[in-house]
């Protein structure tokens, strides 16, 4: 059995690249893109299995924004708490699924929210922010394809320069 290697030059001058190198070069972008797609599908699944009701904003929590400036220049981020009636008739409340600068809703205003009757969990305020995590991970994976392509081209060039 041959000794494991990453890259090697054979006695005749030809060069070989192990499958292990290709896994190392491509595992991060592929996993990031796959993770982004899975996160988008899970977010969509949560939105689809919930029930849409009208909720009244009871109060809004406010924090200093810790989102990096290149992503958002909003000084504050907000998380509303809603009071709503479940489809079964029980009145209850829930906080929003996440905090976001776009969730600065007026107290007393009514909005469509997605709830999960019979479950003790947050309500989801529909919007693009629900899918933000999946899109960020997917875009990072796509950005990581470029370094992997460059590294692949360098490896192919190295292999081609070996003796024929």
Rosetta constraint file for C-alpha pairs under 8 A:
AtomPair CA 5 CA 18 HARMONIC 6.35 0.50
AtomPair CA 6 CA 17 HARMONIC 6.04 0.50
AtomPair CA 6 CA 18 HARMONIC 4.93 0.50
AtomPair CA 6 CA 19 HARMONIC 7.72 0.50
AtomPair CA 6 CA 20 HARMONIC 6.28 0.50
AtomPair CA 6 CA 21 HARMONIC 5.74 0.50
AtomPair CA 7 CA 15 HARMONIC 7.38 0.50
AtomPair CA 7 CA 16 HARMONIC 5.69 0.50
AtomPair CA 7 CA 17 HARMONIC 4.53 0.50
AtomPair CA 7 CA 18 HARMONIC 5.96 0.50
AtomPair CA 7 CA 21 HARMONIC 7.69 0.50
AtomPair CA 8 CA 15 HARMONIC 5.74 0.50
AtomPair CA 8 CA 16 HARMONIC 5.42 0.50
AtomPair CA 8 CA 17 HARMONIC 6.72 0.50
AtomPair CA 9 CA 13 HARMONIC 5.92 0.50
AtomPair CA 9 CA 14 HARMONIC 5.75 0.50
AtomPair CA 9 CA 15 HARMONIC 4.36 0.50
AtomPair CA 9 CA 16 HARMONIC 6.36 0.50
AtomPair CA 9 CA 162 HARMONIC 7.64 0.50
AtomPair CA 10 CA 14 HARMONIC 5.42 0.50
AtomPair CA 10 CA 15 HARMONIC 6.05 0.50
AtomPair CA 10 CA 16 HARMONIC 7.59 0.50
AtomPair CA 12 CA 163 HARMONIC 7.22 0.50
AtomPair CA 13 CA 162 HARMONIC 5.76 0.50
AtomPair CA 13 CA 163 HARMONIC 4.68 0.50
AtomPair CA 13 CA 164 HARMONIC 7.48 0.50
AtomPair CA 14 CA 159 HARMONIC 7.55 0.50
AtomPair CA 14 CA 162 HARMONIC 4.83 0.50
AtomPair CA 14 CA 163 HARMONIC 4.90 0.50
AtomPair CA 14 CA 164 HARMONIC 6.21 0.50
AtomPair CA 15 CA 158 HARMONIC 7.85 0.50
AtomPair CA 15 CA 159 HARMONIC 5.16 0.50
AtomPair CA 15 CA 160 HARMONIC 7.65 0.50
AtomPair CA 15 CA 162 HARMONIC 5.37 0.50
AtomPair CA 15 CA 163 HARMONIC 7.62 0.50
AtomPair CA 16 CA 159 HARMONIC 6.44 0.50
AtomPair CA 17 CA 21 HARMONIC 6.79 0.50
AtomPair CA 17 CA 155 HARMONIC 7.79 0.50
AtomPair CA 17 CA 159 HARMONIC 7.34 0.50
AtomPair CA 18 CA 22 HARMONIC 7.19 0.50
AtomPair CA 19 CA 23 HARMONIC 6.40 0.50
AtomPair CA 20 CA 24 HARMONIC 6.28 0.50
AtomPair CA 21 CA 25 HARMONIC 6.08 0.50
AtomPair CA 22 CA 26 HARMONIC 6.04 0.50
AtomPair CA 22 CA 152 HARMONIC 7.92 0.50
AtomPair CA 23 CA 27 HARMONIC 5.41 0.50
AtomPair CA 24 CA 28 HARMONIC 7.63 0.50
AtomPair CA 25 CA 148 HARMONIC 5.67 0.50
AtomPair CA 25 CA 151 HARMONIC 7.26 0.50
AtomPair CA 25 CA 152 HARMONIC 7.41 0.50
AtomPair CA 26 CA 30 HARMONIC 6.15 0.50
AtomPair CA 26 CA 145 HARMONIC 7.81 0.50
AtomPair CA 26 CA 148 HARMONIC 6.15 0.50
AtomPair CA 27 CA 31 HARMONIC 5.89 0.50
AtomPair CA 28 CA 32 HARMONIC 5.98 0.50
AtomPair CA 28 CA 141 HARMONIC 7.39 0.50
AtomPair CA 28 CA 144 HARMONIC 7.50 0.50
AtomPair CA 29 CA 33 HARMONIC 6.07 0.50
AtomPair CA 29 CA 140 HARMONIC 7.82 0.50
AtomPair CA 29 CA 141 HARMONIC 4.50 0.50
AtomPair CA 29 CA 142 HARMONIC 6.66 0.50
AtomPair CA 29 CA 143 HARMONIC 7.87 0.50
AtomPair CA 29 CA 144 HARMONIC 5.19 0.50
AtomPair CA 29 CA 145 HARMONIC 5.69 0.50
AtomPair CA 29 CA 148 HARMONIC 7.74 0.50
AtomPair CA 30 CA 34 HARMONIC 6.01 0.50
AtomPair CA 30 CA 141 HARMONIC 6.73 0.50
AtomPair CA 31 CA 35 HARMONIC 5.86 0.50
AtomPair CA 31 CA 141 HARMONIC 7.47 0.50
AtomPair CA 32 CA 36 HARMONIC 6.07 0.50
AtomPair CA 32 CA 137 HARMONIC 6.05 0.50
AtomPair CA 32 CA 138 HARMONIC 6.18 0.50
AtomPair CA 32 CA 140 HARMONIC 6.90 0.50
AtomPair CA 32 CA 141 HARMONIC 4.55 0.50
AtomPair CA 33 CA 37 HARMONIC 6.25 0.50
AtomPair CA 33 CA 137 HARMONIC 6.77 0.50
AtomPair CA 33 CA 138 HARMONIC 4.62 0.50
AtomPair CA 33 CA 139 HARMONIC 7.43 0.50
AtomPair CA 33 CA 140 HARMONIC 7.58 0.50
AtomPair CA 33 CA 141 HARMONIC 4.63 0.50
AtomPair CA 33 CA 142 HARMONIC 6.57 0.50
AtomPair CA 34 CA 38 HARMONIC 6.15 0.50
AtomPair CA 34 CA 138 HARMONIC 7.43 0.50
AtomPair CA 35 CA 39 HARMONIC 6.04 0.50
AtomPair CA 35 CA 134 HARMONIC 7.62 0.50
AtomPair CA 35 CA 137 HARMONIC 6.89 0.50
AtomPair CA 35 CA 138 HARMONIC 7.10 0.50
AtomPair CA 36 CA 40 HARMONIC 6.17 0.50
AtomPair CA 36 CA 133 HARMONIC 7.70 0.50
AtomPair CA 36 CA 134 HARMONIC 4.50 0.50
AtomPair CA 36 CA 135 HARMONIC 6.24 0.50
AtomPair CA 36 CA 136 HARMONIC 7.32 0.50
AtomPair CA 36 CA 137 HARMONIC 4.73 0.50
AtomPair CA 36 CA 138 HARMONIC 4.15 0.50
AtomPair CA 36 CA 139 HARMONIC 7.88 0.50
AtomPair CA 36 CA 141 HARMONIC 7.82 0.50
AtomPair CA 37 CA 41 HARMONIC 6.17 0.50
AtomPair CA 37 CA 134 HARMONIC 6.56 0.50
AtomPair CA 37 CA 138 HARMONIC 6.53 0.50
AtomPair CA 38 CA 42 HARMONIC 6.08 0.50
AtomPair CA 38 CA 134 HARMONIC 7.56 0.50
AtomPair CA 39 CA 43 HARMONIC 6.08 0.50
AtomPair CA 39 CA 131 HARMONIC 7.99 0.50
AtomPair CA 39 CA 133 HARMONIC 7.23 0.50
AtomPair CA 39 CA 134 HARMONIC 4.74 0.50
AtomPair CA 40 CA 44 HARMONIC 6.13 0.50
AtomPair CA 40 CA 131 HARMONIC 6.03 0.50
AtomPair CA 40 CA 133 HARMONIC 7.87 0.50
AtomPair CA 40 CA 134 HARMONIC 4.79 0.50
AtomPair CA 40 CA 135 HARMONIC 7.08 0.50
AtomPair CA 41 CA 45 HARMONIC 6.02 0.50
AtomPair CA 42 CA 46 HARMONIC 6.20 0.50
AtomPair CA 43 CA 47 HARMONIC 6.30 0.50
AtomPair CA 43 CA 130 HARMONIC 6.82 0.50
AtomPair CA 43 CA 131 HARMONIC 6.23 0.50
AtomPair CA 43 CA 134 HARMONIC 7.95 0.50
AtomPair CA 44 CA 48 HARMONIC 6.08 0.50
AtomPair CA 44 CA 131 HARMONIC 7.79 0.50
AtomPair CA 45 CA 49 HARMONIC 6.14 0.50
AtomPair CA 46 CA 50 HARMONIC 6.37 0.50
AtomPair CA 47 CA 114 HARMONIC 6.91 0.50
AtomPair CA 47 CA 124 HARMONIC 7.54 0.50
AtomPair CA 49 CA 116 HARMONIC 7.82 0.50
AtomPair CA 50 CA 114 HARMONIC 5.51 0.50
AtomPair CA 50 CA 115 HARMONIC 5.37 0.50
AtomPair CA 50 CA 116 HARMONIC 5.12 0.50
AtomPair CA 50 CA 117 HARMONIC 7.99 0.50
AtomPair CA 51 CA 114 HARMONIC 5.30 0.50
AtomPair CA 51 CA 115 HARMONIC 5.31 0.50
AtomPair CA 51 CA 116 HARMONIC 6.17 0.50
AtomPair CA 51 CA 117 HARMONIC 7.53 0.50
AtomPair CA 52 CA 112 HARMONIC 6.46 0.50
AtomPair CA 52 CA 113 HARMONIC 5.59 0.50
AtomPair CA 52 CA 114 HARMONIC 4.47 0.50
AtomPair CA 52 CA 115 HARMONIC 6.38 0.50
AtomPair CA 53 CA 84 HARMONIC 7.30 0.50
AtomPair CA 53 CA 85 HARMONIC 7.57 0.50
AtomPair CA 53 CA 86 HARMONIC 7.42 0.50
AtomPair CA 53 CA 87 HARMONIC 7.94 0.50
AtomPair CA 53 CA 112 HARMONIC 5.70 0.50
AtomPair CA 53 CA 113 HARMONIC 5.58 0.50
AtomPair CA 53 CA 114 HARMONIC 6.29 0.50
AtomPair CA 53 CA 115 HARMONIC 7.12 0.50
AtomPair CA 54 CA 84 HARMONIC 6.48 0.50
AtomPair CA 54 CA 85 HARMONIC 7.92 0.50
AtomPair CA 54 CA 110 HARMONIC 6.37 0.50
AtomPair CA 54 CA 111 HARMONIC 5.49 0.50
AtomPair CA 54 CA 112 HARMONIC 4.57 0.50
AtomPair CA 54 CA 113 HARMONIC 6.02 0.50
AtomPair CA 55 CA 82 HARMONIC 5.49 0.50
AtomPair CA 55 CA 83 HARMONIC 5.52 0.50
AtomPair CA 55 CA 84 HARMONIC 4.56 0.50
AtomPair CA 55 CA 85 HARMONIC 7.64 0.50
AtomPair CA 55 CA 110 HARMONIC 5.47 0.50
AtomPair CA 55 CA 111 HARMONIC 5.44 0.50
AtomPair CA 55 CA 112 HARMONIC 6.20 0.50
AtomPair CA 55 CA 113 HARMONIC 6.23 0.50
AtomPair CA 56 CA 82 HARMONIC 5.28 0.50
AtomPair CA 56 CA 83 HARMONIC 5.22 0.50
AtomPair CA 56 CA 84 HARMONIC 6.34 0.50
AtomPair CA 56 CA 107 HARMONIC 7.76 0.50
AtomPair CA 56 CA 108 HARMONIC 5.70 0.50
AtomPair CA 56 CA 109 HARMONIC 5.63 0.50
AtomPair CA 56 CA 110 HARMONIC 4.40 0.50
AtomPair CA 56 CA 111 HARMONIC 6.51 0.50
AtomPair CA 57 CA 80 HARMONIC 6.42 0.50
AtomPair CA 57 CA 81 HARMONIC 5.82 0.50
AtomPair CA 57 CA 82 HARMONIC 4.55 0.50
AtomPair CA 57 CA 83 HARMONIC 6.46 0.50
AtomPair CA 57 CA 105 HARMONIC 7.21 0.50
AtomPair CA 57 CA 106 HARMONIC 6.97 0.50
AtomPair CA 57 CA 107 HARMONIC 5.02 0.50
AtomPair CA 57 CA 108 HARMONIC 5.07 0.50
AtomPair CA 57 CA 109 HARMONIC 5.62 0.50
AtomPair CA 57 CA 110 HARMONIC 6.33 0.50
AtomPair CA 57 CA 111 HARMONIC 7.77 0.50
AtomPair CA 58 CA 80 HARMONIC 7.42 0.50
AtomPair CA 58 CA 81 HARMONIC 5.55 0.50
AtomPair CA 58 CA 82 HARMONIC 5.33 0.50
AtomPair CA 58 CA 83 HARMONIC 6.16 0.50
AtomPair CA 58 CA 107 HARMONIC 5.73 0.50
AtomPair CA 58 CA 108 HARMONIC 6.21 0.50
AtomPair CA 59 CA 80 HARMONIC 5.87 0.50
AtomPair CA 59 CA 81 HARMONIC 5.41 0.50
AtomPair CA 59 CA 82 HARMONIC 7.41 0.50
AtomPair CA 59 CA 107 HARMONIC 5.71 0.50
AtomPair CA 60 CA 78 HARMONIC 6.48 0.50
AtomPair CA 60 CA 79 HARMONIC 5.59 0.50
AtomPair CA 60 CA 80 HARMONIC 4.11 0.50
AtomPair CA 60 CA 81 HARMONIC 6.04 0.50
AtomPair CA 60 CA 104 HARMONIC 7.16 0.50
AtomPair CA 60 CA 105 HARMONIC 7.20 0.50
AtomPair CA 60 CA 106 HARMONIC 7.98 0.50
AtomPair CA 60 CA 107 HARMONIC 7.07 0.50
AtomPair CA 61 CA 78 HARMONIC 5.57 0.50
AtomPair CA 61 CA 79 HARMONIC 5.08 0.50
AtomPair CA 61 CA 80 HARMONIC 6.07 0.50
AtomPair CA 61 CA 81 HARMONIC 7.86 0.50
AtomPair CA 62 CA 76 HARMONIC 6.65 0.50
AtomPair CA 62 CA 77 HARMONIC 5.87 0.50
AtomPair CA 62 CA 78 HARMONIC 4.65 0.50
AtomPair CA 62 CA 79 HARMONIC 6.60 0.50
AtomPair CA 63 CA 76 HARMONIC 5.62 0.50
AtomPair CA 63 CA 77 HARMONIC 5.38 0.50
AtomPair CA 63 CA 78 HARMONIC 6.45 0.50
AtomPair CA 64 CA 75 HARMONIC 6.20 0.50
AtomPair CA 64 CA 76 HARMONIC 4.61 0.50
AtomPair CA 64 CA 77 HARMONIC 6.20 0.50
AtomPair CA 65 CA 74 HARMONIC 6.78 0.50
AtomPair CA 65 CA 75 HARMONIC 5.34 0.50
AtomPair CA 65 CA 76 HARMONIC 4.48 0.50
AtomPair CA 65 CA 77 HARMONIC 5.15 0.50
AtomPair CA 65 CA 101 HARMONIC 7.76 0.50
AtomPair CA 67 CA 71 HARMONIC 6.70 0.50
AtomPair CA 67 CA 72 HARMONIC 6.29 0.50
AtomPair CA 68 CA 72 HARMONIC 6.44 0.50
AtomPair CA 68 CA 73 HARMONIC 7.89 0.50
AtomPair CA 69 CA 73 HARMONIC 5.15 0.50
AtomPair CA 74 CA 101 HARMONIC 6.32 0.50
AtomPair CA 76 CA 101 HARMONIC 6.07 0.50
AtomPair CA 77 CA 99 HARMONIC 6.06 0.50
AtomPair CA 77 CA 100 HARMONIC 4.97 0.50
AtomPair CA 77 CA 101 HARMONIC 4.17 0.50
AtomPair CA 77 CA 102 HARMONIC 7.59 0.50
AtomPair CA 77 CA 103 HARMONIC 7.49 0.50
AtomPair CA 77 CA 104 HARMONIC 7.66 0.50
AtomPair CA 78 CA 99 HARMONIC 5.15 0.50
AtomPair CA 78 CA 100 HARMONIC 5.43 0.50
AtomPair CA 78 CA 101 HARMONIC 5.66 0.50
AtomPair CA 78 CA 102 HARMONIC 7.41 0.50
AtomPair CA 78 CA 103 HARMONIC 5.41 0.50
AtomPair CA 78 CA 104 HARMONIC 5.50 0.50
AtomPair CA 79 CA 95 HARMONIC 7.17 0.50
AtomPair CA 79 CA 96 HARMONIC 5.94 0.50
AtomPair CA 79 CA 98 HARMONIC 6.46 0.50
AtomPair CA 79 CA 99 HARMONIC 4.52 0.50
AtomPair CA 79 CA 100 HARMONIC 6.75 0.50
AtomPair CA 79 CA 103 HARMONIC 6.19 0.50
AtomPair CA 79 CA 104 HARMONIC 7.37 0.50
AtomPair CA 80 CA 95 HARMONIC 6.02 0.50
AtomPair CA 80 CA 96 HARMONIC 5.68 0.50
AtomPair CA 80 CA 99 HARMONIC 7.97 0.50
AtomPair CA 80 CA 103 HARMONIC 6.82 0.50
AtomPair CA 80 CA 104 HARMONIC 7.39 0.50
AtomPair CA 80 CA 105 HARMONIC 6.92 0.50
AtomPair CA 81 CA 93 HARMONIC 7.10 0.50
AtomPair CA 81 CA 94 HARMONIC 5.73 0.50
AtomPair CA 81 CA 95 HARMONIC 4.09 0.50
AtomPair CA 81 CA 96 HARMONIC 6.00 0.50
AtomPair CA 82 CA 93 HARMONIC 5.38 0.50
AtomPair CA 82 CA 94 HARMONIC 5.42 0.50
AtomPair CA 82 CA 95 HARMONIC 6.02 0.50
AtomPair CA 82 CA 96 HARMONIC 7.44 0.50
AtomPair CA 83 CA 91 HARMONIC 7.30 0.50
AtomPair CA 83 CA 92 HARMONIC 5.84 0.50
AtomPair CA 83 CA 93 HARMONIC 4.23 0.50
AtomPair CA 83 CA 94 HARMONIC 6.70 0.50
AtomPair CA 84 CA 91 HARMONIC 5.77 0.50
AtomPair CA 84 CA 92 HARMONIC 5.69 0.50
AtomPair CA 84 CA 93 HARMONIC 5.89 0.50
AtomPair CA 85 CA 89 HARMONIC 5.85 0.50
AtomPair CA 85 CA 90 HARMONIC 5.61 0.50
AtomPair CA 85 CA 91 HARMONIC 4.24 0.50
AtomPair CA 85 CA 92 HARMONIC 6.17 0.50
AtomPair CA 86 CA 90 HARMONIC 5.38 0.50
AtomPair CA 86 CA 91 HARMONIC 6.17 0.50
AtomPair CA 86 CA 92 HARMONIC 7.23 0.50
AtomPair CA 86 CA 117 HARMONIC 6.30 0.50
AtomPair CA 87 CA 117 HARMONIC 7.42 0.50
AtomPair CA 94 CA 121 HARMONIC 7.30 0.50
AtomPair CA 94 CA 122 HARMONIC 5.42 0.50
AtomPair CA 94 CA 123 HARMONIC 5.76 0.50
AtomPair CA 95 CA 122 HARMONIC 5.39 0.50
AtomPair CA 95 CA 123 HARMONIC 6.07 0.50
AtomPair CA 96 CA 122 HARMONIC 5.65 0.50
AtomPair CA 96 CA 123 HARMONIC 5.05 0.50
AtomPair CA 96 CA 124 HARMONIC 5.65 0.50
AtomPair CA 96 CA 125 HARMONIC 6.36 0.50
AtomPair CA 97 CA 122 HARMONIC 5.16 0.50
AtomPair CA 97 CA 123 HARMONIC 5.44 0.50
AtomPair CA 97 CA 124 HARMONIC 4.81 0.50
AtomPair CA 97 CA 125 HARMONIC 6.89 0.50
AtomPair CA 98 CA 124 HARMONIC 7.84 0.50
AtomPair CA 99 CA 103 HARMONIC 6.98 0.50
AtomPair CA 100 CA 129 HARMONIC 7.39 0.50
AtomPair CA 105 CA 109 HARMONIC 7.14 0.50
AtomPair CA 112 CA 125 HARMONIC 7.12 0.50
AtomPair CA 112 CA 126 HARMONIC 7.49 0.50
AtomPair CA 113 CA 123 HARMONIC 6.43 0.50
AtomPair CA 113 CA 124 HARMONIC 5.72 0.50
AtomPair CA 113 CA 125 HARMONIC 4.89 0.50
AtomPair CA 113 CA 126 HARMONIC 6.39 0.50
AtomPair CA 114 CA 123 HARMONIC 5.58 0.50
AtomPair CA 114 CA 124 HARMONIC 4.92 0.50
AtomPair CA 114 CA 125 HARMONIC 6.38 0.50
AtomPair CA 114 CA 126 HARMONIC 7.12 0.50
AtomPair CA 115 CA 122 HARMONIC 7.28 0.50
AtomPair CA 115 CA 123 HARMONIC 4.81 0.50
AtomPair CA 115 CA 124 HARMONIC 6.54 0.50
AtomPair CA 116 CA 120 HARMONIC 7.86 0.50
AtomPair CA 116 CA 121 HARMONIC 7.18 0.50
AtomPair CA 116 CA 123 HARMONIC 7.33 0.50
AtomPair CA 124 CA 130 HARMONIC 7.71 0.50
AtomPair CA 125 CA 130 HARMONIC 7.76 0.50
AtomPair CA 126 CA 130 HARMONIC 6.76 0.50
AtomPair CA 127 CA 131 HARMONIC 7.96 0.50
AtomPair CA 128 CA 132 HARMONIC 6.49 0.50
AtomPair CA 131 CA 135 HARMONIC 6.36 0.50
AtomPair CA 132 CA 136 HARMONIC 6.11 0.50
AtomPair CA 133 CA 137 HARMONIC 6.29 0.50
AtomPair CA 134 CA 138 HARMONIC 6.07 0.50
AtomPair CA 135 CA 139 HARMONIC 5.97 0.50
AtomPair CA 136 CA 140 HARMONIC 6.15 0.50
AtomPair CA 137 CA 141 HARMONIC 6.27 0.50
AtomPair CA 138 CA 142 HARMONIC 6.32 0.50
AtomPair CA 139 CA 143 HARMONIC 6.12 0.50
AtomPair CA 140 CA 144 HARMONIC 6.21 0.50
AtomPair CA 141 CA 145 HARMONIC 6.62 0.50
AtomPair CA 142 CA 146 HARMONIC 7.69 0.50
AtomPair CA 143 CA 147 HARMONIC 7.97 0.50
AtomPair CA 144 CA 148 HARMONIC 6.54 0.50
AtomPair CA 145 CA 149 HARMONIC 6.04 0.50
AtomPair CA 146 CA 150 HARMONIC 6.24 0.50
AtomPair CA 147 CA 151 HARMONIC 6.08 0.50
AtomPair CA 148 CA 152 HARMONIC 5.99 0.50
AtomPair CA 149 CA 153 HARMONIC 6.14 0.50
AtomPair CA 150 CA 154 HARMONIC 6.25 0.50
AtomPair CA 151 CA 155 HARMONIC 6.17 0.50
AtomPair CA 152 CA 156 HARMONIC 6.15 0.50
AtomPair CA 153 CA 157 HARMONIC 6.05 0.50
AtomPair CA 154 CA 158 HARMONIC 6.13 0.50
AtomPair CA 155 CA 159 HARMONIC 6.20 0.50
AtomPair CA 156 CA 160 HARMONIC 6.07 0.50
AtomPair CA 157 CA 161 HARMONIC 6.28 0.50
AtomPair CA 158 CA 162 HARMONIC 6.99 0.50
